[in-house]
Amino acid sequence: MSPALLTLVQGAIVVALAPLAPGLVRRFKAVLQGRQGPPTLLPYWTIATLFRKETVVSQSASWVFLAAPTAVLASSLLAACVLPLVSRGGALAPLSHLLAVSGIWMLGSVFLVLGGLDPGSAFGGMGASREMTISAFLEPALVVSLAALAIASGSPAVDAMMDVAGRGLLLRPWLLPAVGGLALVALGENARYPVDNPATHLELTMVHEAMLLEYSGPHLAILELASAVKLATFALLLANLLVPAGLLRAGAGPLAAAAAVPAAIAKLAVTMGGLALVESGMAKLRLYRLPEFFFGALFLGLTSLGIGLMAGFK
């Protein structure tokens, strides 16, 4: 399997499995809370149904409002193809520089904010303001956490950081705070507890959903798919840092590619089970308490980075 084909296979697998991620979270949360809950595959039907619905656009909206969903999905797909989620050594692996990855996710957030602001609604403006505040705190934590892994692997590319994943974390326990920081960043980037509640539409609490209220039909379906892809991307990245087994390499045959799908599903299920457990065991933080959460993620990343720098100087 060539590097280009490896990238295409990874992108196809991640997109195909992405709606399964929110479905698994809802299902696991229902089990933990003693409810029947929605079907696990409901997000697939929701996205398919939205694509068949009519699009309603505000009269005050411009082309920015219509282009934002495509740009947000494009950024999520690019991250899904660049990062080592199902395979390593793909054609786009050199683009997985830690600053480039951070910029890709920030680009998606910027377009989402612009789409929320463009119609001029009060909820969209409120959600956009909160989103940019959250992103301003999260991006430094993401960069320093990845920088700690870059010091250990000797490369700023996330693809090369898999060299210190798994057993490498046990040999370098000072990297564990960086992985914990990435987990906290993942909660914030995906609008999950305790940063945001993805199931609420209360004006005093919502952040991500506030920017989606003006969207409908295929545009809303694209944004829902982009959100699912981003959640699956973070989940698989964290799972691979802990258990890198099952990643495809260049030269892998069809059987290896087929085996990568169950491995990705298993990692996604375990990660989403952990997320459901976290969300069932804690309440959403108040908005003015969020900086404490973000500084906690930054502190974990800086701890690993500082220890790694001191170890390198000795």
C-alpha positions in Angstrom: 0.0 0.0 0.0 1.5 3.3 -1.1 1.6 6.4 1.2 -1.0 8.1 -0.9 -3.4 5.2 -0.7 -2.6 4.9 3.0 -3.8 8.4 3.6 -7.0 7.8 1.5 -7.8 4.6 3.4 -7.3 6.4 6.8 -9.5 9.3 5.7 -12.3 7.0 4.5 -12.2 4.9 7.7 -12.3 7.9 10.0 -15.2 9.6 8.1 -17.1 6.3 8.1 -16.6 5.7 11.8 -17.0 9.4 12.9 -20.8 9.4 13.5 -20.3 6.3 15.6 -18.4 8.3 18.2 -21.3 10.5 19.5 -23.6 7.5 19.2 -21.4 5.5 21.5 -21.1 8.3 24.0 -24.9 8.6 24.2 -25.4 4.9 24.5 -22.8 4.4 27.2 -24.2 7.4 29.2 -27.7 5.9 29.0 -26.4 2.6 30.3 -24.5 4.3 33.2 -27.6 6.4 34.1 -30.0 3.5 33.9 -31.9 4.7 30.8 -32.7 3.0 27.5 -31.2 5.8 25.5 -31.1 6.4 21.8 -29.9 3.9 19.2 -26.1 3.9 18.8 -26.4 4.5 15.0 -28.8 7.4 15.4 -26.2 10.0 14.4 -25.9 8.3 10.9 -29.7 8.7 10.5 -29.6 12.3 11.8 -27.0 13.4 9.3 -28.7 11.5 6.4 -32.1 13.1 7.3 -30.6 16.6 7.5 -29.2 16.3 4.0 -32.7 15.8 2.8 -34.1 18.8 4.6 -34.6 22.3 3.2 -32.1 25.0 3.9 -33.3 28.2 5.5 -31.0 31.2 5.4 -31.3 34.5 7.2 -31.8 37.5 5.0 -28.9 39.2 6.7 -26.5 36.3 6.1 -23.8 36.6 3.4 -21.6 34.1 1.6 -19.5 33.6 4.8 -22.5 31.9 6.4 -22.8 29.5 3.5 -19.1 28.8 3.2 -18.4 28.3 6.9 -19.7 24.7 7.1 -17.6 23.5 4.2 -14.5 25.2 5.6 -15.1 23.6 9.1 -15.6 20.2 7.5 -12.5 20.6 5.4 -10.3 21.4 8.4 -11.6 18.4 10.3 -11.0 16.1 7.3 -7.5 17.5 6.8 -6.6 16.8 10.4 -8.1 13.3 10.0 -5.8 12.6 7.0 -2.7 14.2 8.5 -2.6 12.7 12.0 -1.7 9.0 12.8 -5.2 7.7 13.5 -5.4 4.5 11.6 -2.0 4.5 9.8 1.5 5.9 10.0 3.7 7.2 7.2 1.0 8.5 4.9 1.5 11.0 2.1 0.4 13.8 4.4 2.3 12.7 7.4 5.0 15.5 7.0 2.2 18.0 7.5 1.5 16.8 11.0 3.9 19.4 12.5 2.5 20.3 15.9 2.1 24.0 14.9 0.4 23.0 11.7 -2.0 20.7 13.5 -2.9 23.4 16.0 -3.4 25.9 13.1 -5.7 23.4 11.3 -8.0 23.1 14.3 -7.9 26.8 15.0 -8.8 27.5 11.4 -12.0 25.4 11.8 -12.9 27.3 15.0 -12.4 30.6 13.2 -14.7 29.7 10.4 -17.3 28.4 12.8 -17.2 31.6 14.7 -17.6 33.6 11.5 -20.6 31.5 10.5 -22.1 32.1 13.9 -21.5 35.9 13.7 -22.6 36.5 10.2 -26.5 36.2 10.6 -26.3 38.8 13.4 -28.3 36.7 15.9 -27.8 37.3 19.6 -27.1 33.6 20.4 -24.6 33.3 17.5 -22.6 36.3 18.8 -22.6 35.1 22.3 -21.5 31.6 21.3 -18.8 33.0 19.0 -17.4 35.2 21.8 -17.2 32.3 24.2 -15.7 30.0 21.5 -12.9 32.4 20.8 -12.2 32.8 24.5 -12.0 29.1 25.0 -9.8 28.6 21.9 -7.4 31.3 23.2 -6.9 29.2 26.3 -6.8 25.8 24.6 -4.3 26.4 21.8 -1.3 27.1 24.1 -2.1 24.0 26.1 -2.3 21.9 22.9 1.0 23.3 21.6 3.0 22.7 24.8 1.6 19.2 25.3 2.6 18.2 21.8 6.0 20.0 22.3 6.7 17.7 25.2 6.1 14.7 23.0 8.2 16.3 20.3 11.2 16.5 22.6 10.9 12.8 23.5 10.5 11.7 19.9 13.1 14.1 18.5 10.6 15.4 15.8 7.9 18.0 15.8 5.7 15.8 13.6 2.8 14.1 15.4 3.3 11.1 13.2 6.8 10.6 14.6 5.5 11.0 18.1 4.1 7.5 17.8 7.7 6.3 18.4 7.4 7.1 22.1 3.7 6.0 22.4 2.7 2.9 24.3 5.7 1.4 26.1 7.6 4.6 25.4 5.3 6.4 27.9 6.3 3.8 30.6 10.0 4.4 29.9 9.4 8.2 30.0 6.7 8.7 32.7 7.2 12.5 32.5 5.2 12.3 29.3 2.1 11.2 31.1 1.1 14.7 32.2 1.3 15.8 28.5 -1.1 13.1 27.5 -3.4 14.1 30.3 -3.2 17.7 29.1 -4.1 16.5 25.6 -7.1 14.7 27.1 -8.3 18.0 28.8 -7.8 19.9 25.5 -9.8 17.3 23.7 -12.8 17.9 26.1 -12.6 21.6 25.4 -12.1 21.4 21.6 -15.1 19.0 21.2 -17.4 21.0 23.5 -17.8 18.2 26.0 -18.2 18.3 29.8 -17.1 20.1 31.9 -16.4 22.8 29.3 -19.7 22.6 27.4 -22.9 20.5 27.2 -23.4 19.4 23.7 -27.1 18.5 24.4 -28.3 21.8 25.7 -29.9 24.9 24.2 -30.0 27.0 27.3 -28.8 30.5 26.4 -26.8 30.8 29.6 -24.7 27.7 29.1 -24.4 26.8 25.5 -21.3 27.6 23.5 -20.9 25.4 20.4 -24.6 24.9 19.9 -25.2 28.6 19.9 -23.3 29.0 16.7 -25.3 26.3 15.0 -28.8 27.6 15.7 -29.1 29.5 12.4 -28.1 26.5 10.3 -30.4 24.0 8.9 -30.6 21.2 6.2 -27.4 20.2 4.5 -25.4 22.9 6.1 -26.3 21.6 9.6 -25.6 18.1 8.4 -22.1 19.1 7.3 -21.4 20.8 10.7 -22.6 17.7 12.6 -20.4 15.5 10.5 -17.4 17.9 11.0 -18.0 17.8 14.8 -18.2 13.9 14.7 -15.0 13.7 12.7 -13.2 16.0 15.1 -14.3 14.0 18.1 -13.2 10.7 16.5 -9.9 12.3 15.5 -9.1 13.3 19.1 -10.3 10.0 20.4 -8.2 7.9 18.1 -5.1 10.1 18.6 -5.3 9.7 22.4 -5.9 6.0 22.1 -2.9 5.5 19.8 -0.7 7.4 22.2 -1.6 4.9 24.8 -1.9 1.8 22.6 -0.3 2.3 19.2 -0.9 -1.4 18.1 -2.9 -1.9 15.0 -1.6 1.2 13.0 -1.1 0.5 9.3 2.2 1.1 7.7 3.3 1.6 4.1 3.4 -1.7 2.3 0.5 -3.2 4.3 -1.8 -5.5 2.4 -5.6 -5.7 2.1 -5.8 -8.0 5.1 -4.0 -5.6 7.3 -6.3 -2.8 6.1 -9.3 -4.9 7.0 -7.9 -5.6 10.4 -7.4 -1.9 11.0 -11.1 -1.3 11.0 -12.0 -3.5 14.1 -8.9 -2.1 15.9 -10.1 1.5 15.3 -13.7 0.6 16.4 -12.3 -1.0 19.6 -10.2 2.1 20.4 -13.1 4.4 19.6 -15.4 2.3 21.8 -13.0 2.3 24.8 -12.3 6.0 24.5 -16.0 6.9 24.2 -16.7 4.7 27.2 -14.2 6.7 29.2 -15.8 9.9 28.0 -19.2 8.8 29.0 -17.9 7.8 32.4 -16.4 11.3 32.8 -19.5 13.1 31.7 -21.7 11.0 33.9 -19.6 11.7 37.0 -19.1 15.5 36.8 -21.2 18.6 36.3 -20.6 21.4 33.8 -18.3 24.1 35.1 -19.6 27.7 35.3 -18.2 29.9 32.6 -16.0 31.9 35.0 -14.5 28.7 36.3 -13.3 27.5 32.9 -9.9 29.3 33.1 -9.0 27.1 36.0 -9.7 24.0 33.8 -7.7 25.4 30.9 -4.7 26.4 33.1 -4.8 22.9 34.5 -4.3 21.5 31.0 -1.6 24.1 30.3 0.2 23.2 33.6 0.2 19.5 32.7 1.8 20.3 29.4 4.3 22.7 30.8 5.2 20.1 33.5 6.1 17.5 30.8 7.8 20.1 28.7 9.9 21.4 31.5 11.0 18.0 32.7 11.8 17.0 29.1 14.0 20.1 28.6 15.9 19.5 31.8 16.4 15.9 30.9 17.8 17.0 27.5 20.2 19.4 29.1 21.8 16.8 31.4 
